Amino acid sequence: MNRSGYSDDCETWDLIRWRGAVNSAIRGRRGQSFLQELASAMDAMPEKRLIANELHVDGAYCTLGVIGAVRGIDMAAIDPYDRSFIAETFNIADALSAEIMFENDDGGMYGETPEQRWKRMREWAAENIKMPEVACAGNTTVKTA
């Protein structure tokens, strides 16, 4: 099982409701604030690399782990598969926690490098920020709607 908890067993209406929850979590004030913080934290990373399936390992981070490091959260005490606890710890909706985990761990191509994962996730964050001046900050050039 992956960290996000996503599976192929989701029925049509369950999937529609879940995607609505994800979209609502991204569009909401709390989600937008988190994505802005995430984009800034990713831009500030000295090494633009992200790992999969863990929050933190030997100085390397997943997308959520980047925020944990900036906030000084002791990630060694967090189960990286407990998306609800992670959502509570990072003050985001469970749906957003799951979506970021899925995108980080499973959203890329097979054999993706940590550098490619960083670029993809930074672009994902930018695409979901509704404030273009924040979305395009840093080392990426992402066109926003």
Phi and psi in radians as a Rosetta constraint file:
Dihedral C 1 N 2 CA 2 C 2 CIRCULARHARMONIC -1.507 0.35
Dihedral N 2 CA 2 C 2 N 3 CIRCULARHARMONIC 2.935 0.35
Dihedral C 2 N 3 CA 3 C 3 CIRCULARHARMONIC -1.131 0.35
Dihedral N 3 CA 3 C 3 N 4 CIRCULARHARMONIC -0.585 0.35
Dihedral C 3 N 4 CA 4 C 4 CIRCULARHARMONIC -1.212 0.35
Dihedral N 4 CA 4 C 4 N 5 CIRCULARHARMONIC -0.432 0.35
Dihedral C 4 N 5 CA 5 C 5 CIRCULARHARMONIC 1.474 0.35
Dihedral N 5 CA 5 C 5 N 6 CIRCULARHARMONIC 0.014 0.35
Dihedral C 5 N 6 CA 6 C 6 CIRCULARHARMONIC -1.195 0.35
Dihedral N 6 CA 6 C 6 N 7 CIRCULARHARMONIC 2.536 0.35
Dihedral C 6 N 7 CA 7 C 7 CIRCULARHARMONIC -2.580 0.35
Dihedral N 7 CA 7 C 7 N 8 CIRCULARHARMONIC 3.018 0.35
Dihedral C 7 N 8 CA 8 C 8 CIRCULARHARMONIC -1.527 0.35
Dihedral N 8 CA 8 C 8 N 9 CIRCULARHARMONIC 0.044 0.35
Dihedral C 8 N 9 CA 9 C 9 CIRCULARHARMONIC -1.523 0.35
Dihedral N 9 CA 9 C 9 N 10 CIRCULARHARMONIC 0.149 0.35
Dihedral C 9 N 10 CA 10 C 10 CIRCULARHARMONIC -1.390 0.35
Dihedral N 10 CA 10 C 10 N 11 CIRCULARHARMONIC 2.198 0.35
Dihedral C 10 N 11 CA 11 C 11 CIRCULARHARMONIC -1.296 0.35
Dihedral N 11 CA 11 C 11 N 12 CIRCULARHARMONIC 2.862 0.35
Dihedral C 11 N 12 CA 12 C 12 CIRCULARHARMONIC -0.932 0.35
Dihedral N 12 CA 12 C 12 N 13 CIRCULARHARMONIC -0.957 0.35
Dihedral C 12 N 13 CA 13 C 13 CIRCULARHARMONIC -1.213 0.35
Dihedral N 13 CA 13 C 13 N 14 CIRCULARHARMONIC -0.596 0.35
Dihedral C 13 N 14 CA 14 C 14 CIRCULARHARMONIC -1.097 0.35
Dihedral N 14 CA 14 C 14 N 15 CIRCULARHARMONIC -0.738 0.35
Dihedral C 14 N 15 CA 15 C 15 CIRCULARHARMONIC -1.142 0.35
Dihedral N 15 CA 15 C 15 N 16 CIRCULARHARMONIC -0.742 0.35
Dihedral C 15 N 16 CA 16 C 16 CIRCULARHARMONIC -1.073 0.35
Dihedral N 16 CA 16 C 16 N 17 CIRCULARHARMONIC -0.785 0.35
Dihedral C 16 N 17 CA 17 C 17 CIRCULARHARMONIC -1.114 0.35
Dihedral N 17 CA 17 C 17 N 18 CIRCULARHARMONIC -0.736 0.35
Dihedral C 17 N 18 CA 18 C 18 CIRCULARHARMONIC -1.123 0.35
Dihedral N 18 CA 18 C 18 N 19 CIRCULARHARMONIC -0.797 0.35
Dihedral C 18 N 19 CA 19 C 19 CIRCULARHARMONIC -1.082 0.35
Dihedral N 19 CA 19 C 19 N 20 CIRCULARHARMONIC -0.608 0.35
Dihedral C 19 N 20 CA 20 C 20 CIRCULARHARMONIC -1.110 0.35
Dihedral N 20 CA 20 C 20 N 21 CIRCULARHARMONIC -0.715 0.35
Dihedral C 20 N 21 CA 21 C 21 CIRCULARHARMONIC -1.130 0.35
Dihedral N 21 CA 21 C 21 N 22 CIRCULARHARMONIC -0.710 0.35
Dihedral C 21 N 22 CA 22 C 22 CIRCULARHARMONIC -1.105 0.35
Dihedral N 22 CA 22 C 22 N 23 CIRCULARHARMONIC -0.855 0.35
Dihedral C 22 N 23 CA 23 C 23 CIRCULARHARMONIC -1.066 0.35
Dihedral N 23 CA 23 C 23 N 24 CIRCULARHARMONIC -0.714 0.35
Dihedral C 23 N 24 CA 24 C 24 CIRCULARHARMONIC -1.125 0.35
Dihedral N 24 CA 24 C 24 N 25 CIRCULARHARMONIC -0.720 0.35
Dihedral C 24 N 25 CA 25 C 25 CIRCULARHARMONIC -1.129 0.35
Dihedral N 25 CA 25 C 25 N 26 CIRCULARHARMONIC -0.659 0.35
Dihedral C 25 N 26 CA 26 C 26 CIRCULARHARMONIC -1.236 0.35
Dihedral N 26 CA 26 C 26 N 27 CIRCULARHARMONIC -0.758 0.35
Dihedral C 26 N 27 CA 27 C 27 CIRCULARHARMONIC -1.309 0.35
Dihedral N 27 CA 27 C 27 N 28 CIRCULARHARMONIC -0.425 0.35
Dihedral C 27 N 28 CA 28 C 28 CIRCULARHARMONIC -1.186 0.35
Dihedral N 28 CA 28 C 28 N 29 CIRCULARHARMONIC 2.876 0.35
Dihedral C 28 N 29 CA 29 C 29 CIRCULARHARMONIC -0.997 0.35
Dihedral N 29 CA 29 C 29 N 30 CIRCULARHARMONIC -0.782 0.35
Dihedral C 29 N 30 CA 30 C 30 CIRCULARHARMONIC -1.137 0.35
Dihedral N 30 CA 30 C 30 N 31 CIRCULARHARMONIC -0.756 0.35
Dihedral C 30 N 31 CA 31 C 31 CIRCULARHARMONIC -1.147 0.35
Dihedral N 31 CA 31 C 31 N 32 CIRCULARHARMONIC -0.746 0.35
Dihedral C 31 N 32 CA 32 C 32 CIRCULARHARMONIC -1.127 0.35
Dihedral N 32 CA 32 C 32 N 33 CIRCULARHARMONIC -0.712 0.35
Dihedral C 32 N 33 CA 33 C 33 CIRCULARHARMONIC -1.072 0.35
Dihedral N 33 CA 33 C 33 N 34 CIRCULARHARMONIC -0.766 0.35
Dihedral C 33 N 34 CA 34 C 34 CIRCULARHARMONIC -1.106 0.35
Dihedral N 34 CA 34 C 34 N 35 CIRCULARHARMONIC -0.773 0.35
Dihedral C 34 N 35 CA 35 C 35 CIRCULARHARMONIC -1.132 0.35
Dihedral N 35 CA 35 C 35 N 36 CIRCULARHARMONIC -0.632 0.35
Dihedral C 35 N 36 CA 36 C 36 CIRCULARHARMONIC -1.132 0.35
Dihedral N 36 CA 36 C 36 N 37 CIRCULARHARMONIC -0.772 0.35
Dihedral C 36 N 37 CA 37 C 37 CIRCULARHARMONIC -1.089 0.35
Dihedral N 37 CA 37 C 37 N 38 CIRCULARHARMONIC -0.724 0.35
Dihedral C 37 N 38 CA 38 C 38 CIRCULARHARMONIC -1.074 0.35
Dihedral N 38 CA 38 C 38 N 39 CIRCULARHARMONIC -0.840 0.35
Dihedral C 38 N 39 CA 39 C 39 CIRCULARHARMONIC -1.028 0.35
Dihedral N 39 CA 39 C 39 N 40 CIRCULARHARMONIC -0.781 0.35
Dihedral C 39 N 40 CA 40 C 40 CIRCULARHARMONIC -1.119 0.35
Dihedral N 40 CA 40 C 40 N 41 CIRCULARHARMONIC -0.752 0.35
Dihedral C 40 N 41 CA 41 C 41 CIRCULARHARMONIC -1.127 0.35
Dihedral N 41 CA 41 C 41 N 42 CIRCULARHARMONIC -0.711 0.35
Dihedral C 41 N 42 CA 42 C 42 CIRCULARHARMONIC -1.153 0.35
Dihedral N 42 CA 42 C 42 N 43 CIRCULARHARMONIC -0.709 0.35
Dihedral C 42 N 43 CA 43 C 43 CIRCULARHARMONIC -1.099 0.35
Dihedral N 43 CA 43 C 43 N 44 CIRCULARHARMONIC -0.543 0.35
Dihedral C 43 N 44 CA 44 C 44 CIRCULARHARMONIC -1.442 0.35
Dihedral N 44 CA 44 C 44 N 45 CIRCULARHARMONIC -0.138 0.35
Dihedral C 44 N 45 CA 45 C 45 CIRCULARHARMONIC -1.104 0.35
Dihedral N 45 CA 45 C 45 N 46 CIRCULARHARMONIC 2.284 0.35
Dihedral C 45 N 46 CA 46 C 46 CIRCULARHARMONIC -1.167 0.35
Dihedral N 46 CA 46 C 46 N 47 CIRCULARHARMONIC -0.637 0.35
Dihedral C 46 N 47 CA 47 C 47 CIRCULARHARMONIC -2.024 0.35
Dihedral N 47 CA 47 C 47 N 48 CIRCULARHARMONIC 2.077 0.35
Dihedral C 47 N 48 CA 48 C 48 CIRCULARHARMONIC -1.452 0.35
Dihedral N 48 CA 48 C 48 N 49 CIRCULARHARMONIC 1.365 0.35
Dihedral C 48 N 49 CA 49 C 49 CIRCULARHARMONIC -2.484 0.35
Dihedral N 49 CA 49 C 49 N 50 CIRCULARHARMONIC 2.476 0.35
Dihedral C 49 N 50 CA 50 C 50 CIRCULARHARMONIC -2.274 0.35
Dihedral N 50 CA 50 C 50 N 51 CIRCULARHARMONIC 2.501 0.35
Dihedral C 50 N 51 CA 51 C 51 CIRCULARHARMONIC -1.722 0.35
Dihedral N 51 CA 51 C 51 N 52 CIRCULARHARMONIC 2.955 0.35
Dihedral C 51 N 52 CA 52 C 52 CIRCULARHARMONIC -2.021 0.35
Dihedral N 52 CA 52 C 52 N 53 CIRCULARHARMONIC 2.734 0.35
Dihedral C 52 N 53 CA 53 C 53 CIRCULARHARMONIC 1.229 0.35
Dihedral N 53 CA 53 C 53 N 54 CIRCULARHARMONIC 0.011 0.35
Dihedral C 53 N 54 CA 54 C 54 CIRCULARHARMONIC -2.494 0.35
Dihedral N 54 CA 54 C 54 N 55 CIRCULARHARMONIC 2.734 0.35
Dihedral C 54 N 55 CA 55 C 55 CIRCULARHARMONIC -1.379 0.35
Dihedral N 55 CA 55 C 55 N 56 CIRCULARHARMONIC -0.704 0.35
Dihedral C 55 N 56 CA 56 C 56 CIRCULARHARMONIC -2.729 0.35
Dihedral N 56 CA 56 C 56 N 57 CIRCULARHARMONIC 2.276 0.35
Dihedral C 56 N 57 CA 57 C 57 CIRCULARHARMONIC -2.540 0.35
Dihedral N 57 CA 57 C 57 N 58 CIRCULARHARMONIC 2.049 0.35
Dihedral C 57 N 58 CA 58 C 58 CIRCULARHARMONIC 0.830 0.35
Dihedral N 58 CA 58 C 58 N 59 CIRCULARHARMONIC 0.859 0.35
Dihedral C 58 N 59 CA 59 C 59 CIRCULARHARMONIC 1.440 0.35
Dihedral N 59 CA 59 C 59 N 60 CIRCULARHARMONIC 0.037 0.35
Dihedral C 59 N 60 CA 60 C 60 CIRCULARHARMONIC -1.892 0.35
Dihedral N 60 CA 60 C 60 N 61 CIRCULARHARMONIC 2.627 0.35
Dihedral C 60 N 61 CA 61 C 61 CIRCULARHARMONIC -2.332 0.35
Dihedral N 61 CA 61 C 61 N 62 CIRCULARHARMONIC 2.689 0.35
Dihedral C 61 N 62 CA 62 C 62 CIRCULARHARMONIC -1.503 0.35
Dihedral N 62 CA 62 C 62 N 63 CIRCULARHARMONIC -3.131 0.35
Dihedral C 62 N 63 CA 63 C 63 CIRCULARHARMONIC -1.021 0.35
Dihedral N 63 CA 63 C 63 N 64 CIRCULARHARMONIC -0.824 0.35
Dihedral C 63 N 64 CA 64 C 64 CIRCULARHARMONIC -1.188 0.35
Dihedral N 64 CA 64 C 64 N 65 CIRCULARHARMONIC -0.607 0.35
Dihedral C 64 N 65 CA 65 C 65 CIRCULARHARMONIC -1.073 0.35
Dihedral N 65 CA 65 C 65 N 66 CIRCULARHARMONIC -0.522 0.35
Dihedral C 65 N 66 CA 66 C 66 CIRCULARHARMONIC -1.037 0.35
Dihedral N 66 CA 66 C 66 N 67 CIRCULARHARMONIC -0.779 0.35
Dihedral C 66 N 67 CA 67 C 67 CIRCULARHARMONIC -1.168 0.35
Dihedral N 67 CA 67 C 67 N 68 CIRCULARHARMONIC -0.728 0.35
Dihedral C 67 N 68 CA 68 C 68 CIRCULARHARMONIC -0.998 0.35
Dihedral N 68 CA 68 C 68 N 69 CIRCULARHARMONIC -0.728 0.35
Dihedral C 68 N 69 CA 69 C 69 CIRCULARHARMONIC -1.148 0.35
Dihedral N 69 CA 69 C 69 N 70 CIRCULARHARMONIC -0.779 0.35
Dihedral C 69 N 70 CA 70 C 70 CIRCULARHARMONIC -1.092 0.35
Dihedral N 70 CA 70 C 70 N 71 CIRCULARHARMONIC -0.675 0.35
Dihedral C 70 N 71 CA 71 C 71 CIRCULARHARMONIC -1.448 0.35
Dihedral N 71 CA 71 C 71 N 72 CIRCULARHARMONIC -0.116 0.35
Dihedral C 71 N 72 CA 72 C 72 CIRCULARHARMONIC 1.299 0.35
Dihedral N 72 CA 72 C 72 N 73 CIRCULARHARMONIC 0.501 0.35
Dihedral C 72 N 73 CA 73 C 73 CIRCULARHARMONIC -1.392 0.35
Dihedral N 73 CA 73 C 73 N 74 CIRCULARHARMONIC 2.369 0.35
Dihedral C 73 N 74 CA 74 C 74 CIRCULARHARMONIC -1.338 0.35
Dihedral N 74 CA 74 C 74 N 75 CIRCULARHARMONIC 1.650 0.35
Dihedral C 74 N 75 CA 75 C 75 CIRCULARHARMONIC -1.384 0.35
Dihedral N 75 CA 75 C 75 N 76 CIRCULARHARMONIC -0.224 0.35
Dihedral C 75 N 76 CA 76 C 76 CIRCULARHARMONIC -1.134 0.35
Dihedral N 76 CA 76 C 76 N 77 CIRCULARHARMONIC -0.437 0.35
Dihedral C 76 N 77 CA 77 C 77 CIRCULARHARMONIC -1.558 0.35
Dihedral N 77 CA 77 C 77 N 78 CIRCULARHARMONIC 0.034 0.35
Dihedral C 77 N 78 CA 78 C 78 CIRCULARHARMONIC -1.910 0.35
Dihedral N 78 CA 78 C 78 N 79 CIRCULARHARMONIC 2.264 0.35
Dihedral C 78 N 79 CA 79 C 79 CIRCULARHARMONIC -1.273 0.35
Dihedral N 79 CA 79 C 79 N 80 CIRCULARHARMONIC 2.041 0.35
Dihedral C 79 N 80 CA 80 C 80 CIRCULARHARMONIC -1.159 0.35
Dihedral N 80 CA 80 C 80 N 81 CIRCULARHARMONIC -0.144 0.35
Dihedral C 80 N 81 CA 81 C 81 CIRCULARHARMONIC -1.750 0.35
Dihedral N 81 CA 81 C 81 N 82 CIRCULARHARMONIC -0.004 0.35
Dihedral C 81 N 82 CA 82 C 82 CIRCULARHARMONIC -1.679 0.35
Dihedral N 82 CA 82 C 82 N 83 CIRCULARHARMONIC 1.405 0.35
Dihedral C 82 N 83 CA 83 C 83 CIRCULARHARMONIC -1.102 0.35
Dihedral N 83 CA 83 C 83 N 84 CIRCULARHARMONIC -0.569 0.35
Dihedral C 83 N 84 CA 84 C 84 CIRCULARHARMONIC -1.188 0.35
Dihedral N 84 CA 84 C 84 N 85 CIRCULARHARMONIC -0.749 0.35
Dihedral C 84 N 85 CA 85 C 85 CIRCULARHARMONIC -1.161 0.35
Dihedral N 85 CA 85 C 85 N 86 CIRCULARHARMONIC -0.681 0.35
Dihedral C 85 N 86 CA 86 C 86 CIRCULARHARMONIC -1.099 0.35
Dihedral N 86 CA 86 C 86 N 87 CIRCULARHARMONIC -0.771 0.35
Dihedral C 86 N 87 CA 87 C 87 CIRCULARHARMONIC -1.020 0.35
Dihedral N 87 CA 87 C 87 N 88 CIRCULARHARMONIC -0.784 0.35
Dihedral C 87 N 88 CA 88 C 88 CIRCULARHARMONIC -1.121 0.35
Dihedral N 88 CA 88 C 88 N 89 CIRCULARHARMONIC -0.780 0.35
Dihedral C 88 N 89 CA 89 C 89 CIRCULARHARMONIC -1.086 0.35
Dihedral N 89 CA 89 C 89 N 90 CIRCULARHARMONIC -0.690 0.35
Dihedral C 89 N 90 CA 90 C 90 CIRCULARHARMONIC -1.630 0.35
Dihedral N 90 CA 90 C 90 N 91 CIRCULARHARMONIC 0.025 0.35
Dihedral C 90 N 91 CA 91 C 91 CIRCULARHARMONIC 1.000 0.35
Dihedral N 91 CA 91 C 91 N 92 CIRCULARHARMONIC 0.863 0.35
Dihedral C 91 N 92 CA 92 C 92 CIRCULARHARMONIC -2.284 0.35
Dihedral N 92 CA 92 C 92 N 93 CIRCULARHARMONIC 2.874 0.35
Dihedral C 92 N 93 CA 93 C 93 CIRCULARHARMONIC -1.176 0.35
Dihedral N 93 CA 93 C 93 N 94 CIRCULARHARMONIC 2.579 0.35
Dihedral C 93 N 94 CA 94 C 94 CIRCULARHARMONIC -0.964 0.35
Dihedral N 94 CA 94 C 94 N 95 CIRCULARHARMONIC -0.693 0.35
Dihedral C 94 N 95 CA 95 C 95 CIRCULARHARMONIC -1.099 0.35
Dihedral N 95 CA 95 C 95 N 96 CIRCULARHARMONIC -0.667 0.35
Dihedral C 95 N 96 CA 96 C 96 CIRCULARHARMONIC -1.239 0.35
Dihedral N 96 CA 96 C 96 N 97 CIRCULARHARMONIC -0.696 0.35
Dihedral C 96 N 97 CA 97 C 97 CIRCULARHARMONIC -0.998 0.35
Dihedral N 97 CA 97 C 97 N 98 CIRCULARHARMONIC -0.855 0.35
Dihedral C 97 N 98 CA 98 C 98 CIRCULARHARMONIC -1.102 0.35
Dihedral N 98 CA 98 C 98 N 99 CIRCULARHARMONIC -0.746 0.35
Dihedral C 98 N 99 CA 99 C 99 CIRCULARHARMONIC -1.120 0.35
Dihedral N 99 CA 99 C 99 N 100 CIRCULARHARMONIC -0.746 0.35
Dihedral C 99 N 100 CA 100 C 100 CIRCULARHARMONIC -1.147 0.35
Dihedral N 100 CA 100 C 100 N 101 CIRCULARHARMONIC -0.720 0.35
Dihedral C 100 N 101 CA 101 C 101 CIRCULARHARMONIC -1.068 0.35
Dihedral N 101 CA 101 C 101 N 102 CIRCULARHARMONIC -0.789 0.35
Dihedral C 101 N 102 CA 102 C 102 CIRCULARHARMONIC -1.078 0.35
Dihedral N 102 CA 102 C 102 N 103 CIRCULARHARMONIC -0.866 0.35
Dihedral C 102 N 103 CA 103 C 103 CIRCULARHARMONIC -1.040 0.35
Dihedral N 103 CA 103 C 103 N 104 CIRCULARHARMONIC -0.776 0.35
Dihedral C 103 N 104 CA 104 C 104 CIRCULARHARMONIC -1.110 0.35
Dihedral N 104 CA 104 C 104 N 105 CIRCULARHARMONIC -0.854 0.35
Dihedral C 104 N 105 CA 105 C 105 CIRCULARHARMONIC -1.496 0.35
Dihedral N 105 CA 105 C 105 N 106 CIRCULARHARMONIC -0.665 0.35
Dihedral C 105 N 106 CA 106 C 106 CIRCULARHARMONIC -2.155 0.35
Dihedral N 106 CA 106 C 106 N 107 CIRCULARHARMONIC -0.024 0.35
Dihedral C 106 N 107 CA 107 C 107 CIRCULARHARMONIC -1.464 0.35
Dihedral N 107 CA 107 C 107 N 108 CIRCULARHARMONIC -0.149 0.35
Dihedral C 107 N 108 CA 108 C 108 CIRCULARHARMONIC -1.771 0.35
Dihedral N 108 CA 108 C 108 N 109 CIRCULARHARMONIC -3.074 0.35
Dihedral C 108 N 109 CA 109 C 109 CIRCULARHARMONIC -1.372 0.35
Dihedral N 109 CA 109 C 109 N 110 CIRCULARHARMONIC 2.724 0.35
Dihedral C 109 N 110 CA 110 C 110 CIRCULARHARMONIC -1.060 0.35
Dihedral N 110 CA 110 C 110 N 111 CIRCULARHARMONIC 2.378 0.35
Dihedral C 110 N 111 CA 111 C 111 CIRCULARHARMONIC 1.392 0.35
Dihedral N 111 CA 111 C 111 N 112 CIRCULARHARMONIC 0.249 0.35
Dihedral C 111 N 112 CA 112 C 112 CIRCULARHARMONIC -1.045 0.35
Dihedral N 112 CA 112 C 112 N 113 CIRCULARHARMONIC 2.386 0.35
Dihedral C 112 N 113 CA 113 C 113 CIRCULARHARMONIC -1.447 0.35
Dihedral N 113 CA 113 C 113 N 114 CIRCULARHARMONIC 2.803 0.35
Dihedral C 113 N 114 CA 114 C 114 CIRCULARHARMONIC -1.006 0.35
Dihedral N 114 CA 114 C 114 N 115 CIRCULARHARMONIC -0.593 0.35
Dihedral C 114 N 115 CA 115 C 115 CIRCULARHARMONIC -1.214 0.35
Dihedral N 115 CA 115 C 115 N 116 CIRCULARHARMONIC -0.710 0.35
Dihedral C 115 N 116 CA 116 C 116 CIRCULARHARMONIC -1.146 0.35
Dihedral N 116 CA 116 C 116 N 117 CIRCULARHARMONIC -0.674 0.35
Dihedral C 116 N 117 CA 117 C 117 CIRCULARHARMONIC -1.086 0.35
Dihedral N 117 CA 117 C 117 N 118 CIRCULARHARMONIC -0.756 0.35
Dihedral C 117 N 118 CA 118 C 118 CIRCULARHARMONIC -1.035 0.35
Dihedral N 118 CA 118 C 118 N 119 CIRCULARHARMONIC -0.852 0.35
Dihedral C 118 N 119 CA 119 C 119 CIRCULARHARMONIC -1.061 0.35
Dihedral N 119 CA 119 C 119 N 120 CIRCULARHARMONIC -0.786 0.35
Dihedral C 119 N 120 CA 120 C 120 CIRCULARHARMONIC -1.110 0.35
Dihedral N 120 CA 120 C 120 N 121 CIRCULARHARMONIC -0.772 0.35
Dihedral C 120 N 121 CA 121 C 121 CIRCULARHARMONIC -1.244 0.35
Dihedral N 121 CA 121 C 121 N 122 CIRCULARHARMONIC -0.577 0.35
Dihedral C 121 N 122 CA 122 C 122 CIRCULARHARMONIC -1.168 0.35
Dihedral N 122 CA 122 C 122 N 123 CIRCULARHARMONIC -0.698 0.35
Dihedral C 122 N 123 CA 123 C 123 CIRCULARHARMONIC -1.159 0.35
Dihedral N 123 CA 123 C 123 N 124 CIRCULARHARMONIC -0.680 0.35
Dihedral C 123 N 124 CA 124 C 124 CIRCULARHARMONIC -1.059 0.35
Dihedral N 124 CA 124 C 124 N 125 CIRCULARHARMONIC -0.795 0.35
Dihedral C 124 N 125 CA 125 C 125 CIRCULARHARMONIC -1.048 0.35
Dihedral N 125 CA 125 C 125 N 126 CIRCULARHARMONIC -0.815 0.35
Dihedral C 125 N 126 CA 126 C 126 CIRCULARHARMONIC -1.078 0.35
Dihedral N 126 CA 126 C 126 N 127 CIRCULARHARMONIC -0.724 0.35
Dihedral C 126 N 127 CA 127 C 127 CIRCULARHARMONIC -1.109 0.35
Dihedral N 127 CA 127 C 127 N 128 CIRCULARHARMONIC -0.442 0.35
Dihedral C 127 N 128 CA 128 C 128 CIRCULARHARMONIC -1.736 0.35
Dihedral N 128 CA 128 C 128 N 129 CIRCULARHARMONIC -0.080 0.35
Dihedral C 128 N 129 CA 129 C 129 CIRCULARHARMONIC -1.505 0.35
Dihedral N 129 CA 129 C 129 N 130 CIRCULARHARMONIC 2.264 0.35
Dihedral C 129 N 130 CA 130 C 130 CIRCULARHARMONIC -1.549 0.35
Dihedral N 130 CA 130 C 130 N 131 CIRCULARHARMONIC 0.042 0.35
Dihedral C 130 N 131 CA 131 C 131 CIRCULARHARMONIC -1.956 0.35
Dihedral N 131 CA 131 C 131 N 132 CIRCULARHARMONIC 1.746 0.35
Dihedral C 131 N 132 CA 132 C 132 CIRCULARHARMONIC -0.977 0.35
Dihedral N 132 CA 132 C 132 N 133 CIRCULARHARMONIC -0.586 0.35
Dihedral C 132 N 133 CA 133 C 133 CIRCULARHARMONIC -1.121 0.35
Dihedral N 133 CA 133 C 133 N 134 CIRCULARHARMONIC -0.513 0.35
Dihedral C 133 N 134 CA 134 C 134 CIRCULARHARMONIC -1.464 0.35
Dihedral N 134 CA 134 C 134 N 135 CIRCULARHARMONIC -0.681 0.35
Dihedral C 134 N 135 CA 135 C 135 CIRCULARHARMONIC -1.074 0.35
Dihedral N 135 CA 135 C 135 N 136 CIRCULARHARMONIC -0.585 0.35
Dihedral C 135 N 136 CA 136 C 136 CIRCULARHARMONIC -1.741 0.35
Dihedral N 136 CA 136 C 136 N 137 CIRCULARHARMONIC 0.174 0.35
Dihedral C 136 N 137 CA 137 C 137 CIRCULARHARMONIC -1.236 0.35
Dihedral N 137 CA 137 C 137 N 138 CIRCULARHARMONIC 2.802 0.35
Dihedral C 137 N 138 CA 138 C 138 CIRCULARHARMONIC 1.476 0.35
Dihedral N 138 CA 138 C 138 N 139 CIRCULARHARMONIC -2.607 0.35
Dihedral C 138 N 139 CA 139 C 139 CIRCULARHARMONIC -1.587 0.35
Dihedral N 139 CA 139 C 139 N 140 CIRCULARHARMONIC 0.105 0.35
Dihedral C 139 N 140 CA 140 C 140 CIRCULARHARMONIC -1.966 0.35
Dihedral N 140 CA 140 C 140 N 141 CIRCULARHARMONIC 2.686 0.35
Dihedral C 140 N 141 CA 141 C 141 CIRCULARHARMONIC -2.130 0.35
Dihedral N 141 CA 141 C 141 N 142 CIRCULARHARMONIC 1.666 0.35
Dihedral C 141 N 142 CA 142 C 142 CIRCULARHARMONIC -2.008 0.35
Dihedral N 142 CA 142 C 142 N 143 CIRCULARHARMONIC 2.209 0.35
Dihedral C 142 N 143 CA 143 C 143 CIRCULARHARMONIC -1.381 0.35
Dihedral N 143 CA 143 C 143 N 144 CIRCULARHARMONIC 2.224 0.35
Dihedral C 143 N 144 CA 144 C 144 CIRCULARHARMONIC -1.904 0.35
Dihedral N 144 CA 144 C 144 N 145 CIRCULARHARMONIC 2.709 0.35
